Amino acid sequence: MINKRRLVNSFKQLVRIDSLSLREAGAAKWVQRELRALGIRTRQSGHLTGGEIGNLIAFVPGQGVKSPRVMINAHLDTVSPGKKIKPVERHGVIRPDGGTILGADNKAGVVAIVEILRVLKERKLKHPPLVVIFTVAEEIGLLGAKVLPDKALQADFGLTLDGGVVEKVVNQAPTQYNLTATIIGRAAHAGIHPEDGVNAIKVASEAIAGMKLGRIDPETTANIGVIKGGKATNIIPDEVELRGEARSHSRRKLQRQVEHMERLLFKAARKYRARLKLKVERIYRSFELSPSSQVMRVVLAGMRAAGVLPIIKPTGGGSDANVFNERGLPTVILGVGAHNVHTTREQIKISDLVRGTEMVLKIITGAAEWKKRK
């Protein structure tokens, strides 16, 4: 039922539109235009400080079906390097031409939703009422999802199209904490009297060197991703900032990892008599949906009906689904084919994009029948 060439052309059009976090206006206009052609009105909600546009929300009445109410979601923003993307289609695969990402995370999800809405209207398919949400600023902390109004999340279950492998249905995601540490030392001339200085970079380096980072255990990861400071090679650096994170499916393990990272930062600062300013904040909370839960049974039945053999697996990443689940809307994460995301090797197989879109369509149209059987 999916129009393959139209779906691919839509994807190529959308990834060419720059939409870094907080700069999603162009991508939002594309979505608004496509939905307007289907007679679907969108409204903005949750305009973030410094952002060009808020989340886009659309309510689509059911066709011959009154329940369940289904929320379907994808995010509009991409990571860097994400400007002037040039998609190249070759041998059934779309890749970026040059040193950029492709933007399949998450524009594959966006075009899949738009194509599903087209097919529902063209084929006059029976389907339950839909809440369609395109979020902004997902890549920088799920910020758009966090400011959505309660009304937008009044649904029986949700589908977030932000995964990769089509067969994989994600029912678990971790909690993430971010750490921002500012180490304040003392400046001095590096060649004349270095002994008068306190090298903030050295303090930070000693703390980081002792940290357990990367894959801690099957449930837990940690990373120091940003470090910046210093003014010149002949000045003992008096200030450095580092930013890192820790994630885990286990609350106990996550607390232990965060405390470990904090302890090493304070220890290094005390050793060299530097000052430490430390900020720790939770970015999102974990969720876990039982395979026997209502939403999982709906999703698994729809996947099988589409000829897709489901693989239930947790993820180490966060998505808008974390926010939706925390706010009481049971939401699973589904994939429509994106691979090697957040890298310049990102790609998507056209067959996966089509198959994933067809799968989600089957889940939506099959949801009402499942409710009747209940």
C-alpha positions, 0 to 999 in steps of 0.5 A: 500500500505504501507508495515507495517512490513517493516515500523515498522522494519525500525523504530526500526532500526533507533531509536536504532541509537543515534542521539542527536542534532549535533550528527546525523551522524549515523542516516543520514548514515541509511537514505543515505543507504536506499535511495541509494537502491532506486536509490535516491542520497542525498547531504549534505547542511548546516554543522553546527559548532560542528556538525557531518553532515549537512542536507540531501537533495534529489530531486526526479523527478515526475512520469508522473506528472510535478507539483506541486513541493512538499517538504517533511521534517522530522528532524534527531535529538532527545532530551535527554535522547536519548542514547542506546534506546531499542524499545519494541513492545507490544500489537501494541504499541512501547515504550522505554525499560528503562529510555530514550525517544523513538525517535518517535519525529522525527524518525517516520517522517523519516521512514514514508518518506523513506517508501513513497519513497519505495512505490512510486518506487515499485508501479510506482505510479504517483506523482509530483516532490519531494524535500526531506529534513532531517534536523539536530539540529531541537531540539536546535533551528531549526538550520539546517533548518535555513541554508538551501539554497534557492534552496532547498525550491523552491517548491509549498508547504511543508509537515513537518512530525513532529506532533503527532495525525494523524488526526491533521493538524497544520496550525498555530504555535507561535513565540518563544523568548529565554532569557539568563540572567547572574546575577553577585553578590559578593562572600563571606564566607557564615559562617564568613561574609555572609553580605559582599556577594551578593547572585546571586541565591537569586536574580534570585530566587526572579525574577523567583518567581514573573514571570508569567510562564506556560500557560499565556493564550490560545495563550501564554506560558512561562518557565524558564527551566535552572538555574545554578550557585554556587560553594559550600555551604560555598560560597555566589554564585557570579554568576548564569545563567538562561535560559527561553523562551516565546511563543505566537501566538500574537505579542503583547502578546509575547512582553508584556510577554518578557518585564514582565520577563525582568522587574522582572530580572532588578528589583531584580538585582537593589534591591540587587545591582547585575549586570545583563547581559541579552540576548533576541533572536527570535528563530523562527517566527509564521505562520498561513495558512488559511484553504482555502489556496491552501496548506491546500485544497490539504492536507485536500483533501488528508487526506479525500481521505485516510479516515482520518477526519481532525482536524485543530488545532494550536500548541504551539510548533515550528518546521522546518515548522516555518522556511519554512513558514518564507522563503516563502514556505507554509508548514503544520505540519502533524502527524504520531503517536508520543505521549508523546514526550520529555519524557520517556513515549514516545510511538507510536501506530503501527496502527497510524504510518501506517495510518499516512504514508498512509495518507501522501502518499495519499496527495502526489499522490493526489496533482497532481490530485487536481492541474488538477481539478483547 
